[in-house]
Amino acid sequence: MSSITTIEQALAALGVTPRTLGDEEKAALDARGYVILEGVLTADELAELRREFDAAAAAQTDPGTAGRAETGTRHLDDLGARAECFRRVGFAPRVLAAVFHVLACRFFVGKVSASRSGATGGRGCTPTGPSTSEAARTWPPRS
């Protein structure tokens, strides 16, 4: 039986502390609802994510996946089930710290999804996870 009983303990076990995000990053989240987290990924990790995203997009048989029909934009859901590199992004301490700062409640990382506009020339992959839907805001994770 795990001794982790709170979201704060779970986050600490994953490397998140009250100082994981700086004051400016927290202020950006509060003011704009987003923050650019510099240095979360190395150049090699980013290249791996792009390769895996492109491979998943090439294998996609339905361009309207997830009910999206925007022209020129590829949307892929549950990339974490496809490759470990996407799961690592969802559990990066600074990403988890940002999610917890915004939600200020328990949450469950359910999946990592992404979209990329065709107009970006392959440079604009936008992660859209972790999942924070009401149904997924539970800790500890369901077994």
N, C-alpha and C positions, 0 to 999 in steps of 0.2 A: 504494500500500500504506500502510495506516495505521500510525502509530508507537505507537498504543495497544495495549499487550500485557497489561495487568493490570486488574483490576476497579477498583483505586484510581485508575489513570490515566483510565479511562472515567468514573468518578464525578467526578473533578476536571474533566474536560472538560464535564460537565453542571452544574458549579457547586457540587459537594459537596466540603467540606473537613473535616478532623477537628473543626472548631469549628462546623459547620453546626447540629448539635444541641447544646444546652446540657447541662451536667452533670445538672440536674434532669430533663430529658427522657430522658436515657440511663438514669438511675436508675429512672424510672417504667417504662421498657421492661424493665429487668432485674427489677424487683419484681413488676410486674403483667402484663407481656407486651403492653402497649399504652400509647400516650400520646396525649393530645389536642394536636394541632399547631395552635395559635392562629395565625391570620393567613396560612395557606397559600393561602386563596382570598379574593378580594375579594367584596363583596356582589354585584357584577355577574356575576362568574364563577360564584358559587353559584346565582344566579338562572338563568343559562344552563344549568348542569348539571341543575337541577330541570326546566326546560322540555324539555330533550332526553330526560331520563329519562321524563317523562310521555308524550312523543311516542312513545318506543320502547315503553313499556308499552301505549299505546293501539294500536300496530301489532302487538303480540304476538298471535299466533293460538292459541298453546298455553299456557294458564296454568300448566301443570306444567313449564315450561322448566327444563332442567338437573336434572330428576328431583326437583324439590322440590314438595311438596304442602301446605305449611303454609297454613292458611286465613287469608286476609286479608293475606298478604305477597306482594309482587311481586318476582320474581327475574329479573334480566336479565343475560345473559352477553355478553361481548365488545363492550361499549359503545364501546370505542376504535375499532372498525371503523365505528361509526355516526357519530361526531362528534369533531372535533379537541379539543373541550373536555375530553373524558374522557382522551385521550392526554396532555394537558398535566398533569392531576392525577397520572398514573402516573409522570411524569418530573419532578415538582416536586422541587427539591433536598432539601428537608427530608423528603419522603416517601422518597426514595431513601436518604438518610442513615439513616433509621429502619430501613428494610429491611436495609441492610447491617449496622447495629449488631446487629440480632437474629440474622441469619444468619451473619455473619462469614465469608462465603465468596462466590464468584462467583455471580451470579444473572442471569436474563434476564427483562425485563419483557415478558411474553407477551400479557396482556390485562388489561383493567380491567372488573370486573363489580360489580354493586350489588344491594342489596335494600332494600325499603321496606315497613314495616308499614302497613297501612291504618289502624291505630289512632293513628298519629302526626299525622294531619291534613296530610300532605304535608311535614312538617318533619323526618323521620327517615331520609333517604336515607343508606345506609351503604355506602361503597365497600368492596369486598372484594378488590381487586387490590392490588398487582401479583401476578401468578402466580409462585409460588416452588416449584413442584413439582420433584421430583428431575430429571425429564426436561427441565425448562426452565432449570435452573441451569447455564447455559453462557455463556461470553464468549470471543470476540466473538460477536455475534448471527449466526445462520445466515443465509446469503444465499439 
